[in-house]
Amino acid sequence: MADELPASRWARNARLLRLPLGAAARATESMGRRLTGTRTEQTTSDARARAAEQLFTVLGELKGGAMKFGQALSLFEAALPEDIAGPYREQLRRLQDQAPPMPLSRVHAVLARELGPHWRDLFDDFGSRPAAAASIGQVHKAVWRATGQPVAVKVQYPGADVAIRNDLTQLGRLARLARPLTGSIEVGPLMTELAERITEEVDYGIEAASQAAAAAGFADSDEFFVPQVLTHTSRVIVSEWLDGQNLITSTTMPAEERNRWGLAYVRFLFSGPRRVGLLHGDPHPGNFKMMADGRLGVIDFGLVSRMPDGLPPTIGRLLAIAIDGNSDQVAAGLRREGFIGDDIDAGDLLDFLSPFIEPARSPLFHFHREWMQGEFARIRQASGRGQIATRINLPPDYLLIHRVWLGGIAVLSQMDVHADFATVLRESLPGFTSPAGG
């Protein structure tokens, strides 16, 4: 493996450089000027579609940190005006569970190295094509010989640990290209977070332990299903097979079904810390499957935050104060916790937090693209507020909480869900009470 890394690294850098950083960046900067209401150049839909296709192609080939960056970006498209988000939506959504596959010969080589030269004896059948390809590995469906049950065999790409770090270093080249997809949200903290978590994510032993803990904690649930891990190494995980439709396909379902799946999705995200001491840190819908028996299946525990005491009670207390509209108390509380300094206006801060506050204010909230687009546009255009995001300090323990909360809201908006979000928060967020709770 070590012998292939230098050539691999040069090839990956070359693919990054292949991005049309002249034409594509100019096109996306034009979109950025439209978002902020300034004068724009004429940008054709064909040019946007080409830029989106090239972005997907390069990120998909790079896999690793680049692909994970693209998956994170795909959550934000619900915040953008339709004519801007449209060309990027399907291309980026493909990054949630698809990518160019690793050759089968290389998959077999990894399995032989990790499970031993007689690895085939563990299976009655092994799928030649990947069932899914993700950021640092791909999944093959097989039949576990010991029990005859279908299993998912997750195989890490050779050299992923080195390559993903290299990707994160190189991705500064994509900052201008990605800016319109994030609604002007600063992507630097996202990249920092990914870099800090990389050591755990490339060690499948850690992921397997997290998945096993979640499977045990939700074993008696009639609402959620986490596959059991059957065996693992640091580069391979074999677990129960999970049949189900990608959560985002619920957008074609009747509203009542869509609302039920959306509520189950957000309830899982928030109940994990309370129930099993783990926050699932990757909220993109490709990790959540609608099962035929009505349960929500959950996969990919590579990125988690360990919270043996549950979510911090400070969040619930400050959210309750914010719902009452007391901006000065919210600002004072955030200053005490070290989130902000003295240079942020309390009123501006409360407006900035509106996308988090509004869904918790009423017993039934409608998450939809127009609402999210309006919230992001208002924050972006109001004087002084566009810079608040860069002046909020997120302690390490809160990085994933923020990502999961914002990502969850984005997915619910993509799904067009009416959900009792406040009740989920009252169940799982210590210190939180709301008017909806009586």
Helices and strands as residue ranges (DSSP letters): G 2-4, H 5-17, H 23-35, H 45-62, H 64-74, G 75-79, H 82-94, H 104-115, G 119-122, E 123-126, E 132-133, E 137-144, E 150-156, H 160-170, G 171-174, H 175-178, G 179-182, H 188-201, H 204-217, E 224-225, E 229-232, E 236-240, E 245-246, G 247-252, H 255-276, E 278-280, G 285-287, E 288-290, E 296-298, E 304-306, H 313-323, H 327-336, H 346-352, H 354-357, G 358-360, E 365-367, H 369-381, G 385-387, H 388-391, H 396-415, E 417-419, H 421-428, G 435-437
